[in-house]
């Protein structure tokens, strides 16, 4: 998982959902690629290890001082609106123990509702990555008026990178900067975050998973589908008062009342401070 201090509570909730739905939480090992965390927030996340016996490996991206430099190496990649921490998943080969052969990468805005064993131990058939299609892939690929970007084709699959089962042997061999080197400058200018890069560089090497392993932008009506992984990928998040999303009430207790209300207060304080600075 990759996150910063602004996402500490959702990360805690995602981790807790994994522990609650597995038969052997003591066998879980979390690798957490993070930017600076307050001691209080880090302690909350670390409590997962104490409460469920899971192993937690904190990887301080800022202390390693590699993120900005690695991103700068990409030719003319624009960060746009996303937090640079999302690019950490491109460097898993450098950040994780080289003996690790398989990793399940998970975003922090997930609710895991069933054991992950069938996913983690599945046969990948030689593919480098296994992932679920992006439901709104036509718009993601083509953008305004569905004018397709030259680097992508709407006739080909495009996958969401929020849940990825990764063969680390093949992933370590990928040089993303080199994979983009042959693109024209006009095409490179259209790349704006790591999901594009993963889809482009691993084209033809991504195994399509059933949508139950990454049900994106879930609304209450989707609860009947009984998904294994719920992904609050759109703007409505379960910690927003106004949001209308699947399993919202359960998610609140997944985060626990204590952290749920604390997180909401912290977000409100950040929003007020941001408004005061803009004013």
MIROBA-34176 format. One line per 8 residues: number of its first residue (from 1); for each residue x, y, z of N, C-alpha, C, CB. Coordinates in pm, whole numbers, plus 50000, padded with zeros to 5 digits. Glycine has a CB too. Layout:
<nodes>
NUM> X,Y,Z,X,Y,Z,X,Y,Z,X,Y,Z; ...;
</nodes>
This chain:
<nodes>
1> 50084,49882,50000,50000,50000,50000,50088,50124,50000,49904,50000,50121; 50038,50232,49939,50111,50358,49933,50018,50471,49974,50170,50383,49791; 50062,50555,50068,49973,50659,50120,50054,50765,50192,49868,50598,50215; 49989,50877,50224,50052,50979,50306,49967,51002,50430,50071,51111,50226; 50003,51101,50510,49936,51123,50638,49789,51160,50623,50008,51231,50716; 49752,51216,50508,49613,51254,50485,49523,51132,50466,49602,51346,50363; 49584,51014,50447,49505,50892,50422,49532,50785,50527,49536,50836,50283; 49576,50827,50646,49612,50728,50748,49493,50644,50792,49672,50798,50869;
9> 49376,50707,50812,49260,50634,50863,49202,50538,50759,49152,50731,50908; 49187,50579,50631,49143,50481,50530,49240,50364,50516,49127,50550,50396; 49370,50392,50529,49468,50283,50524,49445,50186,50639,49612,50339,50528; 49424,50241,50758,49393,50158,50875,49269,50073,50848,49372,50246,51001; 49165,50134,50792,49039,50062,50766,49059,49950,50665,48931,50159,50716; 49135,49977,50559,49160,49874,50459,49237,49758,50521,49238,49932,50340; 49341,49789,50598,49419,49684,50662,49333,49603,50759,49538,49745,50736; 49250,49672,50835,49165,49603,50933,49064,49512,50863,49091,49705,51023;
17> 49013,49557,50748,48918,49473,50676,48984,49345,50627,48858,49550,50557; 49111,49353,50590,49184,49233,50548,49199,49137,50665,49322,49270,50490; 49237,49191,50779,49257,49107,50897,49127,49042,50944,49317,49190,51011; 49018,49116,50939,48890,49064,50986,48835,48955,50897,48790,49176,50997; 48874,48953,50769,48815,48858,50676,48909,48746,50635,48769,48931,50553; 49024,48737,50702,49115,48627,50671,49111,48523,50783,49259,48680,50651; 49140,48399,50748,49139,48291,50848,49265,48294,50935,49127,48155,50778; 49373,48350,50881,49501,48348,50954,49566,48486,50948,49596,48239,50896;
25> 49514,48584,51020,49571,48719,51013,49717,48727,51054,49491,48812,51099; 49761,48632,51138,49900,48632,51180,49998,48603,51067,49920,48532,51289; 49947,48552,50954,50033,48523,50839,50041,48640,50741,49982,48399,50768; 49967,48746,50769,49967,48861,50679,50093,48944,50697,49842,48948,50702; 50141,48999,50587,50256,49090,50593,50223,49213,50509,50387,49020,50542; 50213,49326,50575,50182,49453,50509,50311,49530,50482,50084,49538,50594; 50329,49574,50358,50440,49661,50321,50380,49798,50292,50520,49605,50197; 50408,49894,50379,50343,50025,50374,50442,50131,50327,50286,50062,50511;
33> 50426,50174,50203,50509,50281,50147,50440,50413,50179,50530,50263,49991; 50503,50492,50264,50433,50611,50313,50525,50732,50312,50380,50588,50454; 50461,50848,50310,50532,50972,50335,50518,51002,50484,50475,51090,50247; 50568,51117,50530,50574,51148,50673,50441,51127,50743,50620,51291,50693; 50443,51053,50854,50325,51027,50935,50345,51087,51074,50296,50875,50944; 50239,51139,51132,50250,51185,51270,50265,51061,51359,50124,51270,51312; 50332,51076,51472,50346,50960,51563,50212,50898,51601,50420,51003,51691; 50109,50981,51621,49978,50931,51659,49918,50845,51548,49884,51046,51692;
41> 49928,50891,51426,49871,50817,51313,49948,50688,51287,49869,50904,51187; 50080,50695,51299,50160,50574,51280,50127,50471,51388,50311,50608,51283; 50105,50515,51510,50070,50424,51618,49937,50356,51592,50066,50499,51751; 49842,50431,51537,49711,50372,51506,49725,50261,51403,49614,50480,51454; 49804,50286,51299,49825,50185,51196,49904,50066,51252,49898,50246,51074; 50003,50095,51332,50084,49988,51390,50004,49898,51483,50201,50046,51466; 49893,49950,51537,49810,49870,51628,49750,49748,51558,49698,49956,51687; 49743,49751,51425,49696,49635,51350,49783,49513,51381,49697,49663,51197;
49> 49912,49536,51392,50002,49426,51425,49976,49370,51563,50145,49471,51414; 49953,49459,51657,49927,49415,51794,49791,49345,51805,49933,49534,51891; 49690,49399,51740,49554,49346,51753,49532,49215,51678,49455,49448,51705; 49602,49198,51565,49574,49081,51480,49695,48993,51454,49518,49127,51349; 49811,49035,51501,49931,48954,51483,49997,48966,51347,49897,48813,51505; 49949,49057,51265,50007,49076,51132,50143,49144,51142,49912,49158,51042; 50228,49120,51043,50358,49185,51035,50346,49312,50952,50465,49089,50974; 50404,49422,51001,50394,49549,50930,50534,49602,50901,50312,49652,51012;
57> 50558,49629,50775,50685,49683,50729,50663,49827,50681,50747,49595,50615; 50702,49924,50765,50689,50065,50728,50806,50104,50638,50683,50155,50855; 50775,50161,50523,50877,50204,50427,50861,50354,50407,50865,50127,50290; 50947,50432,50470,50938,50578,50465,50998,50628,50334,51012,50641,50587; 50911,50667,50241,50955,50711,50110,51040,50838,50119,50835,50735,50019; 51000,50931,50205,51075,51056,50218,51215,51031,50273,51000,51153,50309; 51226,50939,50369,51358,50909,50426,51450,50847,50322,51343,50815,50546; 51393,50770,50232,51473,50707,50125,51510,50808,50017,51396,50590,50063;
65> 51431,50917,50008,51462,51027,49916,51475,50981,49770,51591,51096,49960; 51378,50901,49726,51387,50851,49589,51269,50893,49501,51396,50700,49590; 51159,50931,49561,51036,50947,49484,51048,51058,49378,50921,50977,49577; 51080,51181,49423,51084,51292,49329,51189,51270,49220,51112,51422,49402; 51304,51217,49260,51409,51193,49162,51370,51091,49058,51534,51148,49232; 51303,50985,49102,51260,50882,49007,51152,50936,48913,51208,50759,49083; 51060,51014,48967,50954,51071,48884,51014,51166,48781,50851,51144,48971; 51112,51244,48823,51175,51341,48732,51242,51272,48614,51277,51425,48808;
73> 51278,51144,48631,51344,51070,48524,51248,51033,48412,51408,50946,48579; 51120,51036,48439,51023,51005,48334,51018,51121,48236,50882,50977,48394; 51026,51095,48107,51029,51203,48008,50897,51278,47996,51067,51148,47872; 50896,51402,48043,50784,51494,48026,50653,51443,48086,50764,51523,47880; 50662,51365,48192,50542,51318,48260,50489,51431,48349,50571,51190,48344; 50361,51458,48338,50299,51562,48419,50227,51500,48538,50202,51646,48335; 50252,51551,48657,50190,51496,48778,50043,51533,48787,50263,51545,48901; 50005,51647,48734,49868,51695,48740,49816,51693,48883,49778,51611,48651;
81> 49697,51636,48903,49630,51655,49031,49664,51549,49135,49483,51657,49011; 49730,51441,49098,49749,51330,49191,49871,51350,49280,49762,51200,49114; 49859,51297,49403,49970,51301,49497,50085,51215,49444,49924,51253,49637; 50208,51265,49447,50321,51186,49396,50336,51049,49461,50448,51262,49415; 50278,51027,49579,50292,50898,49646,50237,50784,49561,50221,50901,49780; 50143,50812,49470,50087,50704,49388,50193,50640,49300,49972,50757,49303; 50300,50715,49270,50404,50661,49184,50494,50560,49256,50487,50773,49129; 50479,50549,49387,50563,50457,49463,50545,50314,49414,50532,50466,49613;
89> 50426,50279,49368,50402,50140,49327,50481,50103,49201,50253,50118,49302; 50532,50203,49128,50616,50174,49013,50753,50122,49056,50632,50297,48927; 50791,50150,49181,50925,50117,49227,50926,50005,49330,50991,50239,49286; 50824,49918,49325,50817,49809,49421,50941,49721,49417,50693,49724,49394; 50997,49704,49300,51116,49620,49287,51233,49672,49367,51155,49608,49143; 51240,49804,49385,51349,49864,49461,51317,49876,49610,51382,50001,49406; 51189,49878,49643,51149,49905,49781,51125,49779,49863,51024,49987,49781; 51103,49667,49797,51071,49543,49868,51188,49446,49862,50946,49478,49809;
97> 51187,49354,49956,51289,49250,49963,51296,49177,49828,51259,49149,50079; 51414,49163,49769,51426,49097,49638,51382,48951,49637,51567,49106,49591; 51367,48893,49756,51324,48752,49761,51172,48738,49748,51370,48687,49891; 51100,48848,49758,50954,48843,49747,50916,48818,49602,50889,48974,49800; 50842,48711,49578,50809,48671,49441,50672,48719,49395,50815,48522,49429; 50584,48748,49489,50448,48789,49451,50396,48890,49552,50352,48667,49442; 50329,48993,49502,50275,49099,49586,50133,49131,49542,50363,49226,49580; 50047,49158,49638,49913,49209,49608,49914,49356,49646,49800,49130,49685;
105> 49914,49442,49545,49911,49586,49572,49766,49631,49591,49978,49665,49457; 49742,49712,49694,49608,49759,49725,49608,49910,49752,49551,49684,49847; 49511,49980,49693,49491,50120,49727,49439,50131,49870,49393,50187,49628; 49436,50253,49922,49393,50275,50060,49244,50299,50074,49467,50390,50118; 49172,50313,49964,49027,50338,49973,48948,50212,49937,48986,50454,49879; 48988,50101,50000,48925,49971,49974,48857,49917,50098,49028,49870,49923; 48758,49832,50076,48694,49755,50182,48701,49610,50138,48544,49803,50208; 48785,49531,50203,48800,49389,50171,48691,49312,50246,48943,49337,50209;
113> 48610,49236,50172,48492,49173,50233,48499,49021,50237,48369,49215,50158; 48603,48962,50185,48617,48816,50190,48765,48782,50186,48541,48747,50073; 48802,48659,50222,48944,48623,50224,49011,48646,50089,48961,48477,50264; 49135,48692,50093,49209,48722,49971,49288,48602,49920,49303,48837,49996; 49285,48492,49990,49362,48373,49951,49335,48330,49806,49330,48259,50044; 49207,48320,49763,49184,48277,49624,49246,48369,49521,49036,48266,49598; 49252,48497,49553,49316,48592,49463,49467,48580,49469,49273,48735,49496; 49522,48583,49588,49667,48586,49603,49734,48459,49549,49704,48604,49749;
121> 49669,48345,49568,49731,48219,49528,49684,48168,49392,49703,48114,49633; 49615,48250,49316,49564,48207,49186,49678,48180,49087,49469,48312,49129; 49651,48101,48986,49748,48076,48880,49744,48193,48782,49718,47940,48807; 49857,48258,48760,49861,48376,48675,49893,48343,48529,49963,48473,48727; 49928,48220,48500,49946,48179,48361,50055,48255,48287,49818,48196,48289; 50157,48297,48358,50267,48365,48292,50250,48516,48278,50286,48307,48158; 50134,48569,48316,50112,48713,48308,50193,48784,48417,49961,48747,48321; 50229,48908,48391,50306,48985,48488,50218,49046,48596,50383,49094,48417;
129> 50096,49084,48558,50004,49152,48648,49865,49095,48626,50005,49306,48625; 49784,49090,48732,49642,49056,48721,49563,49172,48780,49609,48919,48794; 49461,49219,48707,49385,49336,48752,49246,49334,48690,49459,49467,48715; 49162,49425,48736,49023,49436,48689,49013,49553,48592,48925,49457,48809; 48930,49538,48492,48910,49645,48394,48858,49772,48460,48814,49600,48285; 48895,49886,48406,48840,50015,48449,48702,50029,48385,48935,50134,48408; 48595,50041,48465,48460,50047,48407,48441,50163,48310,48358,50058,48517; 48494,50280,48342,48479,50395,48254,48603,50412,48167,48454,50523,48337;
137> 48661,50299,48121,48788,50303,48050,48782,50385,47921,48832,50163,48019; 48667,50387,47853,48661,50465,47729,48687,50613,47757,48524,50448,47661; 48628,50664,47864,48649,50804,47898,48791,50826,47951,48546,50850,48002; 48840,50731,48031,48975,50744,48085,49078,50743,47972,49004,50630,48185; 49057,50657,47875,49149,50646,47763,49142,50769,47673,49121,50520,47682; 49019,50810,47640,49001,50910,47536,48976,51051,47588,48888,50870,47449; 48917,51064,47705,48892,51197,47759,48778,51270,47689,49016,51278,47751; 48791,51401,47682,48686,51486,47629,48647,51449,47487,48730,51631,47634;
145> 48518,51433,47466,48461,51399,47335,48514,51267,47279,48489,51509,47236; 48571,51184,47367,48623,51052,47329,48718,51060,47211,48507,50958,47296; 48808,51156,47217,48913,51168,47116,49034,51089,47165,48949,51319,47087; 49048,50968,47115,49146,50873,47167,49288,50927,47165,49141,50744,47088; 49362,50899,47272,49504,50933,47276,49581,50833,47190,49558,50934,47423; 49683,50879,47123,49753,50795,47027,49820,50675,47094,49857,50876,46954; 49858,50688,47220,49928,50579,47288,49835,50465,47328,49998,50633,47411; 49703,50489,47325,49607,50389,47368,49500,50368,47261,49542,50430,47501;
153> 49438,50252,47267,49328,50220,47177,49208,50175,47260,49368,50111,47075; 49090,50226,47227,48969,50185,47298,48930,50042,47263,48855,50279,47266; 48996,49983,47164,48970,49843,47129,49047,49747,47218,49005,49818,46983; 49140,49801,47299,49221,49719,47387,49178,49739,47532,49369,49751,47369; 49202,49641,47618,49163,49655,47760,49247,49760,47831,49176,49521,47833; 49186,49823,47930,49256,49921,48014,49215,49890,48157,49220,50071,47973; 49314,49873,48245,49289,49818,48378,49306,49922,48488,49382,49702,48403; 49232,49902,48596,49246,49985,48715,49363,49932,48798,49115,49986,48798;
161> 49449,50023,48845,49570,49984,48917,49551,49984,49068,49683,50075,48880; 49428,50000,49117,49404,50003,49260,49414,49869,49328,49272,50059,49286; 49395,49761,49251,49414,49625,49302,49494,49551,49195,49275,49552,49332; 49615,49513,49228,49701,49444,49132,49773,49327,49198,49802,49541,49070; 49757,49210,49141,49838,49095,49180,49960,49096,49089,49757,48959,49170; 50079,49101,49147,50200,49128,49070,50301,49014,49083,50263,49258,49115; 50346,48965,48967,50459,48874,48962,50585,48961,48971,50458,48784,48830; 50649,48961,49087,50759,49053,49111,50884,49021,49028,50795,49052,49257;
169> 50897,48898,48984,51010,48864,48898,51003,48944,48768,51014,48711,48869; 50884,48947,48707,50867,49023,48584,50861,49173,48611,50741,48978,48512; 50801,49211,48722,50785,49353,48754,50921,49420,48775,50697,49370,48879; 51014,49349,48837,51148,49405,48861,51223,49428,48731,51229,49313,48953; 51187,49354,48628,51256,49367,48500,51205,49486,48418,51240,49239,48420; 51097,49548,48463,51038,49657,48386,51107,49789,48419,50887,49668,48415; 51155,49856,48317,51208,49992,48328,51103,50084,48267,51350,50007,48256; 51023,50147,48353,50912,50227,48302,50960,50345,48218,50827,50276,48417;
177> 51068,50408,48259,51119,50521,48182,51161,50476,48042,51239,50587,48255; 51228,50361,48033,51269,50308,47903,51148,50266,47821,51364,50190,47921; 51045,50215,47888,50924,50173,47818,50851,50286,47750,50831,50105,47913; 50870,50408,47800,50805,50525,47743,50895,50599,47644,50763,50619,47852; 51020,50556,47635,51119,50633,47559,51086,50645,47411,51254,50569,47573; 51015,50546,47356,50986,50550,47213,50866,50634,47174,50966,50413,47165; 50799,50692,47271,50680,50771,47242,50716,50912,47197,50589,50777,47363; 50632,50965,47110,50650,51103,47064,50617,51198,47179,50560,51133,46939;
185> 50673,51316,47175,50652,51415,47281,50505,51445,47302,50726,51543,47250; 50427,51450,47194,50284,51480,47207,50211,51368,47279,50221,51502,47069; 50257,51244,47263,50197,51130,47332,50239,51130,47478,50238,50998,47264; 50365,51159,47505,50413,51163,47642,50340,51267,47724,50562,51189,47645; 50308,51378,47661,50240,51487,47732,50102,51445,47780,50229,51609,47642; 50048,51339,47721,49914,51292,47759,49918,51196,47877,49847,51226,47640; 50034,51143,47911,50046,51055,48027,50043,51140,48153,50176,50969,48020; 49957,51104,48246,49949,51189,48364,49952,51116,48496,49827,51269,48358;
193> 49954,50984,48498,49980,50918,48625,50013,50772,48603,49861,50931,48719; 50047,50704,48710,50108,50572,48698,50019,50467,48635,50151,50525,48831; 49888,50480,48649,49798,50380,48590,49815,50376,48439,49652,50411,48627; 49831,50491,48376,49860,50495,48233,49989,50421,48202,49869,50640,48185; 50089,50446,48282,50221,50388,48257,50218,50236,48272,50323,50447,48352; 50147,50187,48373,50137,50042,48392,50062,49978,48277,50067,50011,48525; 49952,50038,48235,49876,49983,48124,49956,49983,47994,49748,50062,48104; 50032,50089,47972,50109,50098,47848,50227,50001,47849,50158,50240,47826;
201> 50305,50003,47955,50427,49923,47959,50401,49774,47972,50513,49969,48074; 50287,49736,48032,50253,49594,48045,50142,49553,47949,50212,49563,48189; 50127,49625,47842,50023,49592,47743,50038,49447,47696,50030,49688,47622; 49926,49371,47702,49928,49231,47661,49980,49137,47769,50011,49216,47540; 50020,49192,47884,50077,49109,47991,49998,49123,48120,50224,49148,48016; 49874,49172,48109,49787,49189,48226,49669,49093,48215,49738,49337,48239; 49653,49009,48314,49545,48911,48319,49419,48978,48375,49584,48788,48405; 49308,48962,48305,49183,49025,48350,49118,48944,48462,49085,49038,48232;
209> 49090,49012,48574,49024,48951,48688,48874,48980,48685,49085,49001,48819; 48798,48896,48752,48655,48922,48767,48634,49050,48847,48585,48802,48837; 48528,49124,48816,48506,49254,48878,48483,49243,49029,48389,49323,48813; 48451,49124,49080,48428,49112,49224,48555,49142,49303,48377,48971,49259; 48671,49135,49237,48797,49163,49304,48834,49311,49302,48908,49083,49240; 48750,49393,49242,48774,49538,49244,48649,49608,49190,48901,49576,49159; 48543,49608,49272,48418,49673,49231,48435,49823,49255,48294,49616,49310; 48448,49898,49148,48482,50040,49157,48358,50130,49159,48571,50080,49041;
217> 48374,50246,49222,48268,50345,49232,48137,50281,49278,48248,50416,49097; 48136,50210,49391,48019,50130,49432,47907,50215,49492,48061,50024,49532; 47788,50196,49443,47669,50259,49497,47591,50157,49579,47582,50319,49384; 47496,50200,49663,47422,50105,49747,47361,49988,49671,47313,50177,49821; 47316,50010,49549,47254,49902,49471,47353,49791,49439,47196,49957,49343; 47482,49822,49442,47583,49722,49410,47607,49624,49524,47712,49790,49374; 47550,49649,49640,47571,49558,49753,47520,49418,49721,47501,49612,49878; 47416,49410,49636,47358,49280,49602,47458,49193,49524,47230,49299,49520;
225> 47560,49254,49464,47661,49180,49389,47758,49106,49482,47738,49274,49298; 47755,49140,49611,47840,49075,49710,47987,49072,49668,47790,48933,49735; 48045,49188,49638,48185,49191,49592,48282,49153,49701,48219,49329,49539; 48395,49098,49660,48501,49064,49756,48582,49187,49795,48593,48957,49697; 48601,49278,49699,48673,49402,49725,48590,49519,49672,48815,49401,49660; 48558,49611,49761,48488,49733,49724,48590,49845,49715,48374,49769,49827; 48588,49917,49603,48687,50022,49578,48615,50156,49563,48772,49990,49451; 48632,50242,49663,48569,50375,49659,48655,50466,49573,48550,50434,49803;
233> 48656,50436,49443,48751,50498,49350,48709,50636,49303,48770,50409,49232; 48582,50669,49311,48535,50800,49267,48538,50898,49384,48392,50790,49208; 48490,51019,49362,48495,51122,49466,48411,51089,49589,48450,51253,49408; 48292,51032,49576,48218,50996,49699,48295,50891,49779,48076,50943,49666; 48333,50927,49900,48405,50835,49987,48318,50803,50108,48542,50895,50032; 48334,50687,50169,48246,50648,50279,48263,50733,50405,48269,50505,50314; 48370,50811,50413,48388,50898,50530,48333,51039,50506,48536,50907,50566; 48273,51064,50387,48205,51191,50362,48061,51181,50410,48210,51228,50211;
241> 48013,51282,50480,47876,51281,50531,47774,51270,50418,47849,51406,50614; 47800,51340,50309,47703,51349,50200,47707,51231,50103,47725,51476,50125; 47807,51146,50113,47827,51043,50012,47719,50935,50017,47963,50979,50029; 47690,50879,49902,47596,50769,49889,47670,50653,49823,47468,50811,49805; 47730,50569,49907,47813,50460,49858,47774,50329,49924,47962,50491,49883; 47816,50221,49864,47786,50088,49917,47855,50064,50050,47826,49980,49816; 47787,49997,50140,47841,49952,50269,47894,50068,50354,47953,49852,50246; 47833,50184,50340,47882,50302,50411,47875,50284,50563,47803,50425,50369;
249> 47763,50232,50612,47748,50216,50756,47849,50116,50811,47606,50171,50790; 47869,50006,50741,47965,49906,50786,48107,49962,50785,47957,49781,50699; 48136,50041,50682,48271,50099,50671,48302,50187,50790,48283,50179,50541; 48204,50263,50835,48227,50350,50950,48275,50269,51070,48098,50427,50986; 48214,50154,51095,48253,50073,51209,48382,49994,51179,48140,49976,51247; 48408,49975,51050,48535,49914,51010,48651,50005,51050,48538,49885,50858; 48634,50135,51025,48735,50234,51063,48734,50254,51214,48710,50368,50992; 48629,50213,51278,48596,50231,51421,48543,50373,51442,48721,50204,51513;
257> 48449,50386,51534,48391,50518,51561,48498,50619,51602,48284,50507,51671; 48592,50574,51682,48696,50665,51730,48773,50728,51615,48793,50591,51823; 48826,50644,51526,48907,50697,51417,48822,50764,51310,48991,50587,51355; 48700,50715,51292,48610,50774,51193,48585,50922,51225,48476,50697,51187; 48546,50951,51348,48517,51089,51385,48644,51173,51397,48439,51094,51517; 48751,51111,51442,48879,51184,51447,48923,51224,51307,48988,51098,51515; 48910,51132,51214,48952,51158,51076,48867,51268,51012,48943,51030,50993; 48738,51264,51038,48650,51368,50984,48687,51505,51042,48504,51335,51015;
265> 48717,51510,51171,48757,51638,51232,48887,51689,51169,48774,51623,51385; 48981,51601,51151,49109,51641,51092,49092,51692,50950,49207,51525,51094; 49007,51628,50874,48981,51674,50737,48916,51811,50737,48892,51573,50662; 48824,51832,50829,48758,51963,50839,48858,52073,50874,48646,51958,50944; 48947,52043,50966,49048,52141,51006,49138,52174,50887,49132,52088,51124; 49181,52072,50811,49266,52097,50694,49193,52181,50591,49311,51964,50631; 49065,52153,50572,48988,52227,50473,48975,52374,50513,48849,52165,50455; 48948,52400,50641,48936,52538,50689,49068,52611,50673,48890,52540,50836;
273> 49177,52547,50712,49309,52610,50698,49341,52640,50553,49418,52521,50759; 49303,52549,50463,49328,52571,50321,49248,52690,50271,49294,52447,50240; 49124,52701,50314,49039,52812,50273,49093,52946,50327,48895,52788,50322; 49143,52943,50450,49198,53065,50507,49323,53111,50433,49230,53045,50654; 49405,53013,50390,49524,53049,50314,49488,53106,50178,49614,52928,50296; 49386,53047,50114,49343,53095,49983,49280,53232,49996,49244,52997,49919; 49212,53255,50110,49147,53384,50130,49248,53494,50153,49051,53377,50246;
</nodes>
